[in-house]
Amino acid sequence: MPDTLAAGERILLIDPKERRYLLTLVAGATFHTHAGVIAHDDIIGGDEGRTIVGSTGRQFLVLRPTLSDIVLKMPRGAQVIYPKDLGAILIAADLGPGQRVLEAGVGSGALSMTVLRAGASVVGYELREDFAERAKANVAATLGPDAAYRVEIRDVTEGIDEPDLDRVLLDMPEPHKVIPAAASALRPGGILLAYLPTINQTALLRQALDDESAPFGLAETQEIMRRTWHVEARSVRPDHRMVGHTGFLTTARRLS
Ligand SMILES: C[S@@+](CC[C@H](N)C(=O)[O-])C[C@H]1O[C@@H](n2cnc3c(N)ncnc32)[C@H](O)[C@@H]1O
């Protein structure tokens, strides 16, 4: 028997134009879109994968959201890392169960929830209290209140107080200023990963990693291109639009 949808769960509604809405089911509540009104009670107790009909007769598909749906639709403080890059980060930083990860800054929590879902525990450093609260709320809404997640309001360029880390993940403007602190906090063999929107910032980071005093090696920078396709019987071709650029991923290993 599949689990039926319950009050308190988050679901994704998809309208006939493939617009997506993320909402939490509440008994007796209604959801309003310009394509019609939907009663939550018509969804609660049913299966996901069903189509329901709104007040204007339009059909909506009901599904539990994937992590990618949540990242794209959840409330944001800061700009999130997009799913195409989150997927690559999991492999580039070789993230997995039991690892101890330091992440700065946590922004809206998109990277945090991806790392937590891979089974690691995360300590986040974040400059802005409002962003820290947003990240914690997003993580709790997705993974529950018991996620192995702690966020501190502090500047990562002023030091890292977590010893023997397996990974340091940086999504903030000046990761080159964090190299000495990351070197002290990472265990030998650990991985540093930085996500940066411009190649100028990336070049500064690579210089800092290449500095003789920095115990890092195997530095690598990559960019992820994702092109979706339009697939219909007689028209199979790349979609006309694609996201041209998001950010550069740089990784390096902590040497002993
Ligand atoms: C682009 S956002 C991070 C988004 C996040 N990775 C996500 O996927 O939701 C960058 C964050 O870094 C924080 N930040 C910038 N400089 C920082 C620093 N020196 N120490 C800690 N956090 C910092 C900002 O306040 C902001 O929240």
The ligand as a Gaussian input file, in Angstrom:
#p B3LYP/6-31G(d) Opt

LIG

0 1
 C       24.971000      32.927000      -2.004000
 S       24.632000      32.806000      -0.322000
 C       24.780000      31.087000       0.058000
 C       23.640000      30.256000      -0.487000
 C       23.639000      28.823000      -0.020000
 N       24.852000      28.144000      -0.431000
 C       22.425000      28.078000      -0.520000
 O       22.594000      27.158000      -1.347000
 O       21.293000      28.390000      -0.124000
 C       26.094000      33.473000       0.403000
 C       25.965000      33.621000       1.903000
 O       27.252000      33.817000       2.462000
 C       27.113000      34.684000       3.568000
 N       28.462000      35.210000       3.826000
 C       29.153000      36.102000       3.075000
 N       30.380000      36.297000       3.606000
 C       30.468000      35.499000       4.700000
 C       31.486000      35.263000       5.677000
 N       32.657000      35.909000       5.608000
 N       31.247000      34.379000       6.694000
 C       30.036000      33.738000       6.763000
 N       29.037000      33.928000       5.855000
 C       29.250000      34.795000       4.844000
 C       26.075000      35.695000       3.106000
 O       25.474000      36.370000       4.192000
 C       25.115000      34.782000       2.335000
 O       24.095000      34.318000       3.168000

